[in-house]
Amino acid sequence: MTQELTPTETVGDTATTFASLDPRNGNVLAEYPIATTADVAAAVERARTAARWWDAQGFRGRRDWLLEFKKAIAADADSLASVVSAETGKPHGDAFLEVMLAIEHLDWAAKNAKKVLKARKVPSGLASMNQSATLEYKGLGVVGVIGPWNYPVYTPMGSISYALAAGNAIVFKPSELTAGVGKWLEAKWNSIAPTQPVFQVITGLGETGAALARSGVDKIAFTGSGPTARKVMAVCAESLTPLVAECGGKDAMIVAADADLDKAVQFAAFGAFGNAGQTCAGVERIYVVESVYQQFLDKLVETVKRAVPGGSDDSTYGPMTLPRQIDVVRSHIEDALAKGGTAVVGGTESVHERIVDPVILTNVPETSSAVCEETFGPTVVVNKVRDLDEAVERANGTSYGLGASIFTKSKSRGRALAERLNNGMVSVNSVLGFAGIPSLPFGGLGESGFGRIHGADGLREFSRPKAVTVEKFKAPLNLMSLERSERDMRISAAMLKFMHGR
């Protein structure tokens, strides 16, 4: 995602710097260089050298370095939260919680990489009984990370932490809206390892991200919109550079007749309006069984009307970080109303220059953009359904497949419903519960992207499996020969029938 920025310095007709702006008022926070293709190539080359040093540290050495990195961030977490708050506009408390979550993931990755990735013996099978088989996971080398602006610490660190723990060096291109967050993290790494550029940050606009994808890194980790992901994939395809992509969602909440409505409302309000709705796995659609629909809606309306958006740390949520996203939010509200939906809180008048007040829409057709496209703003659609079967059908009715939530007093029913949802993650009786558990993988399917970060799958995402066999003794049957004997073939045929043909 990009922002229309005015360059502050140019060479000829080429911009050399860009400004980071405060979304609350448009003021310039800082200026950052636009890394050229040559700059990116130089960073990757430095990372190549650093990656060899990093690999030589082994699991124990990398663990110790990463725990020092973690301590350095945690000790100065308030400062990092201030940078996040300034660049995104979110209240300081929300920014601090984001930093806390990121630190938990860094801690888990550092402490669990050896257990997940170390070499281990695996069964050889009867046909290869003379072979000792070993599987291990090796670092890829250099990983390029292209980060988002909505959670500029938590989200990219979900790739950075696990890629580092897996033995890779990192070249990180933060969003141009939150370049200061990336530079803060780089400075913190340099405070503990100033001579080892294992973690580097390059700043710039979309062209810089494209240059990183073309730079020959061993993998790209991308977070952003589906259309932008397609552009990144096309660039990666030029050199067969692998990609892990998280591309947003249109997550649904399902509320059963037996749900704790007060709890469901609390989480619905948080999931839909927290971070001004700028959460890829936030709540954008709610399907409520008709017997409790009106009661749920009344409680949600009452709760949301108490929200006070604004630009202070006391605000419920802050401004839209990406100015042009406001047009998307407005268009979705307009489409919902034009197709017969009703606004029970707010409406088009809720969309201001920088702030969008809460909007709750009901009776919105499933064909509306407000239901089937990512809004990424403080709006939510609450629709009535006959039963849970219809709720599941509608929840599965978009091209996205990131996360979802289910509210029911029956844990077994919740698990059964979760199995029927076509997505990567589900929380029962909470929202975003999966995001705070480092051992769980994070990612989706369809328009939400592919690949996983976090957990053991996240560590493996940034490594390559290496298979090794060592002959323990001479094979009883000499089959790997251009001059196989008829005897050995007869015995092999008999074994095949005995083992697999009965």
C-alpha positions in Angstrom: 0.0 0.0 0.0 1.3 3.4 -0.9 0.6 7.0 0.1 0.7 10.0 -2.1 3.8 11.7 -0.9 5.5 14.9 -1.9 9.3 14.5 -2.2 11.3 16.9 -0.2 14.6 16.5 -2.1 15.2 15.7 -5.7 18.1 15.1 -8.1 16.9 16.4 -11.5 13.4 15.0 -11.8 14.1 12.1 -9.4 12.9 12.2 -5.8 15.6 11.2 -3.3 13.7 11.5 -0.1 10.1 11.2 1.2 8.3 12.5 4.2 6.7 10.5 7.0 3.5 12.3 7.9 1.4 12.4 11.1 -2.0 11.1 10.0 -3.7 13.1 12.7 -2.8 16.4 11.2 -0.6 15.9 8.1 2.5 17.3 9.8 5.9 16.0 8.7 7.4 13.7 11.3 10.7 13.0 9.5 12.3 12.5 6.1 13.9 9.3 4.8 16.0 8.4 1.8 14.5 6.6 -1.2 16.7 3.6 -1.6 17.8 3.1 -5.2 18.2 -0.3 -7.0 22.0 0.1 -6.3 21.3 0.8 -2.6 19.1 -2.3 -2.3 21.7 -4.5 -4.1 24.4 -3.2 -1.7 22.3 -4.0 1.4 21.6 -7.5 0.1 25.3 -8.0 -0.6 26.1 -6.9 3.0 23.4 -9.3 4.2 25.0 -12.2 2.3 28.2 -11.7 4.3 26.4 -11.3 7.5 24.3 -14.4 6.9 27.4 -16.5 6.8 28.4 -15.2 10.2 24.9 -15.6 11.5 24.7 -19.2 10.3 28.0 -20.0 12.0 26.5 -18.9 15.4 24.4 -22.1 15.5 21.1 -22.4 17.2 22.5 -21.6 20.7 24.4 -18.5 19.5 21.4 -17.1 17.5 19.2 -17.8 20.5 21.4 -15.7 22.7 21.7 -12.8 20.2 17.9 -12.7 19.7 17.2 -12.8 23.4 19.5 -9.8 23.7 17.6 -8.1 20.9 14.4 -8.9 22.7 15.6 -7.4 25.9 16.8 -4.2 24.1 13.4 -3.7 22.6 11.5 -4.5 25.8 13.6 -2.2 27.9 12.7 0.7 25.5 9.2 -0.4 24.5 7.6 2.8 25.5 9.8 4.7 23.0 9.0 2.3 20.2 5.3 2.6 21.0 5.6 6.4 20.7 7.0 6.1 17.2 4.2 3.7 16.2 1.6 6.0 17.7 3.0 9.0 15.9 3.3 7.3 12.5 -0.1 5.4 12.6 -2.2 7.8 14.7 -3.3 5.0 17.0 -3.4 5.7 20.8 -0.2 5.0 22.7 -1.8 2.2 24.7 -2.8 0.3 21.5 0.8 0.8 20.1 2.3 -0.5 23.4 0.1 -3.6 23.2 1.3 -4.2 19.7 4.9 -4.0 20.9 4.2 -6.5 23.7 2.8 -9.0 21.2 5.8 -8.7 18.9 8.2 -9.3 21.8 6.3 -12.5 22.8 6.8 -13.8 19.3 10.5 -12.9 19.2 11.0 -14.7 22.5 9.2 -17.9 21.2 11.1 -18.0 17.9 14.4 -17.6 19.7 13.7 -20.3 22.2 12.1 -22.9 19.9 14.1 -22.7 16.7 16.5 -25.5 17.7 13.7 -27.9 18.7 11.8 -27.4 15.4 14.7 -27.2 12.9 17.5 -29.3 14.3 18.7 -32.5 12.5 16.7 -35.6 13.5 16.6 -39.2 12.4 13.5 -40.3 10.5 12.3 -43.8 9.7 13.9 -45.4 6.7 11.3 -48.0 5.9 11.8 -51.7 5.3 12.8 -51.3 1.6 15.6 -48.9 2.7 16.5 -50.6 6.0 20.2 -50.4 5.2 20.0 -46.5 5.2 20.2 -44.1 8.1 17.9 -41.1 7.2 18.3 -37.7 8.7 16.2 -34.5 8.1 17.3 -31.0 9.1 16.2 -27.5 8.2 18.8 -24.9 7.0 18.4 -21.2 6.7 17.7 -19.8 3.2 20.3 -17.1 3.4 18.8 -13.6 3.0 15.1 -12.9 3.4 13.5 -9.7 2.2 10.6 -8.4 4.3 8.1 -5.9 2.9 6.0 -4.7 5.8 2.6 -3.0 6.3 1.6 0.2 8.1 -1.4 -0.9 10.2 0.7 -3.0 12.6 4.2 -1.8 11.7 5.9 -3.8 14.6 3.8 -6.9 15.2 3.2 -7.9 11.6 6.7 -7.6 10.0 8.3 -8.9 13.2 6.2 -12.0 12.6 8.4 -12.7 9.6 11.6 -11.1 10.9 11.8 -12.9 14.2 11.1 -16.3 12.7 13.4 -15.8 9.7 16.2 -14.7 12.0 15.7 -17.6 14.3 15.8 -19.9 11.3 19.3 -18.6 10.5 18.7 -15.9 7.9 19.8 -12.3 7.5 17.1 -9.7 6.9 16.6 -6.8 4.6 13.5 -5.0 5.7 11.5 -2.5 3.7 8.9 -0.9 6.0 5.9 0.9 4.6 6.7 4.4 3.6 4.0 5.5 6.2 5.9 3.9 9.0 9.6 4.1 8.0 10.5 5.4 11.5 9.4 2.2 13.1 11.7 0.2 10.8 14.7 2.5 11.5 14.0 2.3 15.2 14.2 -1.5 15.1 17.4 -1.4 13.0 19.0 1.0 15.5 18.1 -1.3 18.3 19.8 -4.3 16.6 22.8 -2.2 15.9 23.0 -1.3 19.5 23.8 -4.9 20.3 25.6 -6.0 17.1 27.0 -2.9 15.4 29.4 -4.7 13.2 27.1 -7.5 11.9 24.4 -6.2 9.5 22.2 -9.2 10.0 19.2 -6.9 10.2 19.1 -4.0 7.8 16.4 -1.5 6.9 15.9 0.2 3.5 13.4 2.9 3.1 11.5 4.1 0.0 8.4 3.8 -2.0 6.9 1.1 -4.1 9.9 1.0 -6.5 12.2 0.2 -3.6 10.0 -2.8 -2.7 10.1 -3.9 -6.3 13.9 -3.6 -6.3 14.1 -5.8 -3.2 12.0 -8.5 -4.9 14.4 -8.4 -7.8 17.5 -8.3 -5.8 18.2 -12.0 -5.6 17.1 -12.5 -2.0 16.2 -16.1 -1.1 12.7 -15.3 -0.2 10.2 -12.4 0.1 7.8 -12.1 3.0 5.1 -9.6 2.0 2.1 -8.2 3.8 -0.4 -5.9 2.1 -3.3 -5.9 -0.3 -4.1 -8.6 -2.9 -3.5 -6.4 -5.9 -0.1 -5.3 -4.6 0.8 -8.9 -3.8 0.1 -9.9 -7.4 2.6 -7.2 -8.5 5.2 -8.5 -6.1 4.6 -12.1 -7.2 5.1 -11.1 -10.8 8.4 -9.5 -10.0 9.5 -12.6 -7.9 8.5 -14.8 -10.8 11.2 -13.3 -12.9 13.9 -15.0 -10.8 11.7 -17.8 -9.2 12.1 -16.1 -5.8 9.7 -17.8 -3.4 7.1 -15.6 -1.6 5.0 -15.8 1.5 2.1 -13.4 1.3 -0.5 -12.2 3.8 -3.1 -10.2 1.9 -5.8 -9.2 4.3 -9.3 -10.6 5.0 -13.0 -10.1 5.4 -13.3 -12.0 8.6 -16.7 -13.1 9.9 -18.0 -13.5 13.4 -20.8 -16.1 14.0 -23.0 -15.6 17.1 -25.1 -18.7 18.1 -28.4 -18.6 20.0 -26.7 -19.8 23.2 -23.8 -17.3 23.1 -22.8 -15.1 26.0 -24.1 -11.9 24.2 -22.3 -9.4 26.5 -19.0 -11.2 25.8 -19.7 -11.4 22.1 -20.6 -7.7 21.9 -17.4 -6.8 23.7 -15.2 -8.7 21.3 -17.3 -7.6 18.3 -16.7 -4.0 19.1 -13.0 -4.5 19.7 -12.6 -6.6 16.6 -14.5 -4.2 14.3 -13.4 -0.8 15.6 -10.1 -1.4 17.3 -7.2 0.2 15.4 -9.9 2.1 13.4 -10.9 -1.2 11.8 -7.4 -1.3 10.1 -6.8 -5.0 11.1 -6.4 -7.7 8.5 -8.0 -10.3 10.8 -10.5 -7.9 12.4 -14.2 -8.4 12.4 -15.9 -7.0 9.2 -19.0 -9.2 9.1 -21.2 -10.6 11.9 -23.8 -13.3 11.4 -26.3 -13.6 14.3 -28.9 -16.3 14.6 -32.3 -14.7 14.4 -33.5 -15.6 17.9 -30.9 -13.4 19.5 -30.3 -11.0 16.6 -32.1 -8.0 17.9 -30.8 -8.4 21.4 -27.2 -8.6 20.1 -27.6 -5.7 17.8 -29.1 -3.4 20.5 -26.2 -4.2 22.9 -23.6 -3.6 20.1 -25.2 -0.3 19.2 -25.2 0.8 22.8 -21.5 -0.1 23.2 -20.3 1.4 20.0 -22.1 4.7 20.5 -19.8 5.2 23.5 -16.7 5.1 21.3 -14.9 8.4 20.9 -12.5 8.4 17.9 -9.9 11.1 17.7 -6.2 12.0 17.7 -5.4 11.7 21.4 -4.1 8.9 23.6 -7.5 8.9 25.3 -9.4 8.3 22.1 -11.1 4.9 21.5 -9.2 4.7 18.2 -7.3 7.1 15.9 -7.5 8.4 12.4 -7.2 6.4 9.1 -3.5 5.9 8.7 -3.7 5.7 4.9 -5.6 8.8 3.7 -7.0 7.3 0.5 -8.5 4.4 2.4 -11.2 6.8 3.5 -12.5 6.8 0.0 -12.8 3.0 0.1 -14.7 3.1 3.4 -17.1 5.7 2.0 -17.8 3.8 -1.1 -18.6 0.6 0.8 -21.0 2.5 3.1 -22.7 4.0 0.0 -22.9 0.7 -1.7 -24.5 -1.0 1.3 -27.1 1.7 1.6 -27.8 1.8 -2.1 -28.5 -1.9 -2.1 -31.0 -1.8 0.7 -28.9 -1.9 3.8 -29.6 0.2 6.9 -27.2 2.2 9.0 -28.1 1.8 12.6 -25.1 3.7 13.8 -23.5 6.5 11.7 -23.6 6.5 7.9 -21.9 8.4 5.1 -21.8 11.4 7.3 -19.4 9.5 9.6 -16.6 9.8 7.1 -14.6 12.9 7.8 -11.3 14.2 6.4 -9.1 12.1 8.7 -11.4 10.3 11.1 -14.2 7.9 10.4 -16.8 7.6 13.2 -18.2 4.1 13.9 -20.7 2.7 11.4 -22.9 -0.3 11.9 -24.8 -1.6 8.9 -27.6 -4.1 8.9 -29.6 -6.1 6.3 -26.8 -5.7 3.8 -27.0 -7.9 0.7 -24.2 -10.4 0.4 -23.4 -9.0 -3.0 -22.5 -5.6 -1.6 -18.9 -4.5 -1.5 -19.4 -3.9 2.2 -19.8 -7.7 2.6 -17.5 -9.2 0.0 -14.5 -6.7 -0.2 -12.1 -5.7 2.5 -13.2 -2.4 3.9 -10.3 -1.8 6.4 -12.1 0.8 8.3 -14.3 1.3 11.4 -17.4 -0.2 9.9 -19.1 -3.6 10.4 -22.1 -5.4 8.8 -24.4 -7.2 11.2 -26.8 -9.6 9.3 -29.5 -12.0 10.6 -29.3 -15.7 9.7 -31.8 -18.5 10.2 -29.4 -20.9 11.8 -25.7 -21.8 12.1 -25.7 -23.6 8.8 -26.6 -20.4 7.0 -24.1 -18.5 9.1 -21.3 -20.9 7.9 -22.4 -20.7 4.3 -22.3 -16.9 4.4 -19.0 -16.7 6.3 -17.5 -18.9 3.5 -19.1 -16.8 0.8 -16.2 -14.4 0.0 -12.9 -15.0 -1.8 -11.0 -14.3 1.5 -10.0 -16.9 4.0 -7.9 -15.4 6.8 -9.6 -15.7 10.2 -13.0 -15.9 11.9 -14.6 -16.1 15.3 -17.5 -18.1 16.8 -19.5 -17.4 19.9 -21.3 -20.3 21.6 -21.5 -21.8 25.1 -20.9 -25.2 23.6 -17.2 -25.7 23.0 -17.8 -28.8 21.0 -20.2 -26.9 18.7 -17.6 -24.2 18.4 -14.9 -26.6 17.3 -17.3 -28.3 14.9 -18.2 -25.0 13.3 -14.5 -24.0 13.1 -13.8 -27.1 11.1 -16.4 -26.1 8.5 -15.0 -22.6 7.9 -12.7 -22.1 4.9 -9.9 -20.1 6.4 -6.6 -20.4 8.2 -7.5 -19.5 11.8 -10.6 -19.5 14.0 -11.1 -18.3 17.6 -14.0 -19.6 19.6 -15.4 -17.2 22.2 -12.7 -14.6 21.5 -11.5 -12.5 18.7 -7.9 -12.7 17.4 -7.1 -15.3 20.0 -4.8 -17.0 17.6 -2.7 -13.9 17.0 -1.3 -13.8 20.5 -0.2 -17.4 20.6 3.3 -17.7 19.2 3.1 -21.5 18.7 0.2 -21.1 16.3 0.8 -20.4 12.6 -0.8 -17.2 11.1 -2.0 -17.0 7.5 -4.9 -17.7 5.2 -6.0 -18.9 1.9 -7.6 -17.6 -1.3 -7.5 -13.8 -1.6 -5.9 -13.7 1.9 -2.6 -15.1 0.6 -0.5 -18.2 1.2 2.3 -19.5 3.4 2.5 -19.1 7.2 4.3 -17.0 9.8 4.6 -17.7 13.5 4.9 -21.1 15.2 6.8 -24.1 13.9 5.4 -23.6 10.5 6.7 -20.0 10.5 10.2 -21.2 11.3 10.0 -23.8 8.5 8.6 -21.1 6.1 12.0 -19.4 6.3 14.2 -22.5 6.0 14.8 -25.4 3.5 14.6 -29.0 4.4 17.8 -31.0 3.8 17.7 -34.8 3.6 20.8 -36.9 4.2 21.1 -40.7 4.0 24.1 -42.7 5.2 24.4 -46.4 4.3 24.6 -48.5 7.4 25.4 -51.8 5.6 25.3 -53.3 2.2 21.9 -53.7 0.7 20.6 -57.3 0.8 19.3 -56.8 -2.8 21.5 -55.1 -5.4 18.8 -53.1 -7.2 20.7 -49.9 -7.8 22.7 -51.4 -10.6 22.6 -51.5 -14.4 23.1 -55.3 -14.1 20.4 -56.4 -11.6 20.1 -60.1 -11.2 16.9 -62.0 -12.0 17.0 -63.4 -8.5 17.0 -60.0 -6.8 14.1 -58.9 -9.1 12.1 -62.0 -8.2 12.6 -61.4 -4.5 11.7 -57.7 -4.9 8.5 -58.6 -6.7 7.5 -61.0 -4.0 8.2 -58.4 -1.3 6.1 -55.8 -3.2 3.2 -58.2 -3.3 3.6 -59.2 0.4 4.0 -55.6 1.6 1.5 -53.7 -0.5 -0.5 -56.1 -2.6 -2.6 -57.9 0.0 
